[in-house]
Amino acid sequence: MKLLLTSGGVTNSSIHAALDRLLGQPVAESHALVVPTAQWGHPACGPASVQGLVAAGDRWQQLTGLGWGSLGVLELTALPTIGAQRWLPWVRQADVLLVDGGDATYLCHWMRASGLADELDSLTDTVWVGVSAGSMVLTPRIGTLFVEWSDAPDDRTLGVVDFSIFPHLDAFPTNTLAEAERWAAHLGAPAYAIDEQTAITVVDGTVEVVSEGRWKAFGF
């Protein structure tokens, strides 16, 4: 897969240009599937926020509201009940998966339970656009600071990339650079703290930070 890992979505022209490069075609000609699953695992989310995401409401103009050629919903909790022979063609026909935030450990659980995690290596031309937990789920660990799902066994996630992500830098009173430094020290592994104007692209193992804002790397 080609990865665009963000904190707040496609928030500026630099990140949008990176998305265009990864897609290799205009957004308006691209078929997107949005994955809202992580929201169900976070206590701050629920039916209203999921509806806003799917309907491309004001808060989600930087993800589902970008003007996609078509936009469908892929709810991972439903997939085990219908079988891969039905849902896998939907995924393979999509140009991009828009994976929203919430709780990354909950999302990780359902990526494994649904079978989607097993298919990632085969989706070589698909673009993954992650927002917050939708980005963090591809990292090895998220740190206990970001675990909100009460049934999470620990803070481990899929490990598709070899670095962790501290999102929403400066966006909330608790998401300070000092807190990010403590979080990274506890992980003891490579990590990035990124704000809402920053994204990380990963293509064929090459990592690039795309930013019009503030970010910091730890442990590299």
Protein Blocks (a to p, Z undefined) as FASTA:
>chain_A
ZZdddfkbpfbfklmmmmmmmnopafklpccdddfklmmmpmkbcfklmmmmmnopaklm
mmmmnopabdcdddfklmmmnojklmmmmmmmpmbdcddehjfklmmmmmmmnommmmmm
mmmmbccddehjlmmmmpmbebjklmmbfklmblcdeklaacdcdehihkamklcfklmm
mmmmmnopacddddfkbccddeehiacdddfbdcddehZZ
